[in-house]
Amino acid sequence: MTGQGHGIFFFNISTRTQFLLPSSLTQPHRTIHLAIMKCTALLVVASVTSALAFVPSTPASITTTTTQLHESLFKKISNMDLWAPVADSNDYGARSKKKKIATGKLTDKSYVPAGLTKAQYEKIRTEADKKKDANYQRNVKKAGIFIDYTDFYLKRGSDEGGSWLKLPNLGHRMAKTKYDWSGTKVMKIIL
């Protein structure tokens, strides 16, 4: 180091090189160089530590085997299918596929309304069951039958101008009622 003067010896971590900062630099230049080197060293250390945080702790070549015989409790609960035995129970019309639940048979201790015999009451109950089943089957036959919206749209005239907006029902279908509420038919009053 003769002839060059004194200097400051540094070791750069990122490049793994040693260098001597000459003493000929003025004090402001030295502090700038020192600050840059410190920032570089800090940046390199931060990069290495953040990269190591995402590296698996065991090498990828080593596979871990487990001797666990049972799956975890959460997995067992989440894989349960409670509806598997009766998967179609919520389908429309499933009531007729099920085991028939019949109205109970009348015995000697059963309730029979006053004024009816046991046979008459059984007949009323079986007719009520038949009526209930027929109504259910009627509704099952209607399942899945829908009106095409395009046909409804064209029928009300929505595609031409906007004349349907001037209609009293604004293009909606009206439900039938039991009575005539329009007031066009005058009822004859019997005196």
C-alpha positions as CSV (number, residue, x, y, z in Angstrom):
1,M,0.0,0.0,0.0
2,T,2.9,2.3,-0.3
3,G,2.4,5.3,-2.5
4,Q,-1.3,5.0,-2.5
5,G,-2.0,6.4,0.9
6,H,-4.3,4.9,3.4
7,G,-7.7,3.7,2.6
8,I,-10.7,1.9,4.0
9,F,-11.0,-1.9,3.4
10,F,-14.5,-3.2,2.4
11,F,-16.0,-6.6,1.6
12,N,-18.9,-6.6,-0.8
13,I,-21.3,-9.4,0.2
14,S,-23.3,-9.6,-3.1
15,T,-20.2,-10.0,-5.3
16,R,-18.0,-11.6,-2.6
17,T,-15.1,-9.3,-3.5
18,Q,-12.8,-7.2,-1.4
19,F,-11.9,-3.7,-2.3
20,L,-10.1,-0.8,-0.9
21,L,-11.7,2.6,-0.9
22,P,-8.9,5.1,-1.6
23,S,-8.2,7.7,1.0
24,S,-7.9,10.3,-1.8
25,L,-11.7,10.6,-1.8
26,T,-13.0,13.6,0.1
27,Q,-15.2,13.1,3.1
28,P,-18.6,13.7,1.4
29,H,-17.7,11.2,-1.3
30,R,-16.7,8.6,1.3
31,T,-20.0,8.9,3.1
32,I,-22.0,8.6,-0.2
33,H,-20.0,5.5,-1.1
34,L,-20.5,4.1,2.4
35,A,-24.3,4.8,2.3
36,I,-24.6,3.1,-1.1
37,M,-22.6,0.1,0.0
38,K,-24.7,-0.2,3.2
39,C,-28.0,0.0,1.2
40,T,-26.7,-2.6,-1.3
41,A,-25.8,-4.9,1.6
42,L,-29.1,-4.4,3.3
43,L,-31.0,-5.0,0.0
44,V,-29.1,-8.3,-0.6
45,V,-29.7,-9.5,2.9
46,A,-33.4,-8.7,2.7
47,S,-33.7,-10.4,-0.7
48,V,-32.1,-13.6,0.6
49,T,-34.2,-13.8,3.7
50,S,-37.4,-13.2,1.9
51,A,-36.5,-15.8,-0.7
52,L,-35.7,-18.3,2.0
53,A,-39.1,-17.8,3.5
54,F,-40.7,-19.5,0.5
55,V,-38.3,-22.4,0.3
56,P,-39.8,-25.7,1.7
57,S,-38.1,-26.8,4.8
58,T,-37.6,-30.4,3.4
59,P,-36.0,-31.0,0.1
60,A,-38.4,-31.9,-2.7
61,S,-36.6,-35.1,-3.5
62,I,-37.5,-36.5,0.0
63,T,-41.2,-37.5,0.1
64,T,-42.8,-37.9,3.4
65,T,-45.0,-41.0,3.9
66,T,-47.7,-41.1,6.5
67,T,-48.9,-44.1,8.4
68,Q,-52.2,-42.4,9.3
69,L,-55.0,-44.8,8.7
70,H,-58.0,-42.5,9.1
71,E,-58.8,-39.2,7.3
72,S,-59.1,-36.1,9.4
73,L,-62.4,-35.2,11.1
74,F,-63.1,-32.3,8.9
75,K,-62.5,-34.3,5.7
76,K,-64.7,-37.1,7.1
77,I,-67.6,-34.6,7.8
78,S,-67.2,-32.8,4.6
79,N,-67.3,-36.0,2.5
80,M,-70.5,-37.2,4.2
81,D,-73.5,-37.4,1.9
82,L,-76.5,-37.6,4.2
83,W,-78.9,-37.7,1.3
84,A,-77.3,-40.7,-0.4
85,P,-79.9,-43.3,0.7
86,V,-82.8,-41.0,-0.3
87,A,-81.2,-38.9,-3.1
88,D,-84.5,-38.4,-4.9
89,S,-86.6,-37.6,-1.9
90,N,-87.0,-33.9,-2.9
91,D,-87.8,-34.6,-6.5
92,Y,-91.3,-33.6,-7.6
93,G,-93.5,-36.7,-7.4
94,A,-91.3,-38.5,-5.0
95,R,-94.2,-39.0,-2.6
96,S,-95.7,-41.6,-4.8
97,K,-92.4,-43.5,-5.0
98,K,-92.1,-43.8,-1.3
99,K,-93.5,-46.4,0.9
100,K,-97.2,-45.7,1.0
101,I,-98.2,-44.0,4.2
102,A,-101.8,-45.1,4.7
103,T,-104.5,-43.7,6.9
104,G,-104.8,-45.9,10.0
105,K,-107.4,-48.6,10.3
106,L,-110.3,-48.1,12.6
107,T,-110.5,-50.4,15.6
108,D,-113.1,-50.8,18.3
109,K,-111.4,-48.1,20.4
110,S,-111.0,-45.6,17.5
111,Y,-112.9,-42.4,17.3
112,V,-116.0,-42.4,15.2
113,P,-118.0,-39.1,14.9
114,A,-121.4,-39.0,16.4
115,G,-124.2,-39.9,13.8
116,L,-121.9,-42.1,11.7
117,T,-121.3,-45.8,11.8
118,K,-117.8,-47.2,11.6
119,A,-118.3,-48.3,8.0
120,Q,-119.6,-44.8,6.9
121,Y,-116.6,-43.1,8.6
122,E,-114.1,-45.5,6.9
123,K,-115.8,-44.8,3.5
124,I,-115.4,-41.0,4.1
125,R,-111.7,-41.5,5.0
126,T,-110.9,-43.6,2.0
127,E,-112.6,-41.2,-0.3
128,A,-110.6,-38.3,1.2
129,D,-107.4,-40.3,0.7
130,K,-108.3,-41.0,-2.9
131,K,-109.1,-37.4,-3.5
132,K,-105.8,-36.3,-1.9
133,D,-103.8,-38.8,-4.0
134,A,-105.6,-37.8,-7.2
135,N,-104.9,-34.1,-6.6
136,Y,-101.2,-34.9,-6.0
137,Q,-100.9,-37.0,-9.2
138,R,-102.7,-34.2,-11.1
139,N,-100.0,-31.7,-9.9
140,V,-97.2,-34.2,-10.7
141,K,-98.4,-34.4,-14.3
142,K,-98.1,-30.6,-14.5
143,A,-94.4,-30.6,-13.3
144,G,-91.9,-29.3,-15.8
145,I,-94.5,-27.8,-18.2
146,F,-93.8,-24.2,-18.8
147,I,-95.0,-21.4,-21.1
148,D,-92.3,-20.3,-23.6
149,Y,-91.5,-16.7,-22.8
150,T,-91.0,-15.9,-26.5
151,D,-94.5,-17.0,-27.4
152,F,-95.9,-15.0,-24.5
153,Y,-93.9,-12.0,-25.6
154,L,-95.1,-12.1,-29.2
155,K,-98.7,-12.8,-28.2
156,R,-99.0,-9.7,-26.0
157,G,-97.5,-7.6,-28.8
158,S,-94.3,-6.6,-27.1
159,D,-92.3,-6.8,-30.3
160,E,-94.4,-4.1,-32.1
161,G,-94.2,-0.6,-30.9
162,G,-95.4,-0.5,-27.3
163,S,-99.2,-0.7,-27.7
164,W,-99.3,-3.3,-24.9
165,L,-98.5,-0.5,-22.5
166,K,-101.9,1.1,-23.3
167,L,-103.8,-2.1,-22.4
168,P,-105.6,-2.1,-19.0
169,N,-103.5,-5.0,-17.8
170,L,-100.2,-3.7,-19.3
171,G,-99.7,-7.0,-21.2
172,H,-100.0,-9.2,-18.1
173,R,-102.2,-12.3,-18.1
174,M,-105.1,-11.9,-15.7
175,A,-106.4,-14.7,-13.5
176,K,-109.9,-15.9,-14.0
177,T,-112.2,-15.1,-11.1
178,K,-115.4,-16.8,-10.1
179,Y,-117.5,-13.7,-10.5
180,D,-117.7,-11.1,-13.2
181,W,-116.3,-7.9,-11.7
182,S,-116.3,-5.9,-14.9
183,G,-119.8,-4.6,-14.4
184,T,-120.9,-5.2,-18.0
185,K,-123.4,-7.8,-17.1
186,V,-126.3,-6.5,-15.2
187,M,-127.8,-9.0,-12.9
188,K,-131.5,-9.4,-12.9
189,I,-133.0,-8.5,-9.7
190,I,-135.9,-10.7,-8.8
191,L,-138.6,-8.8,-7.0
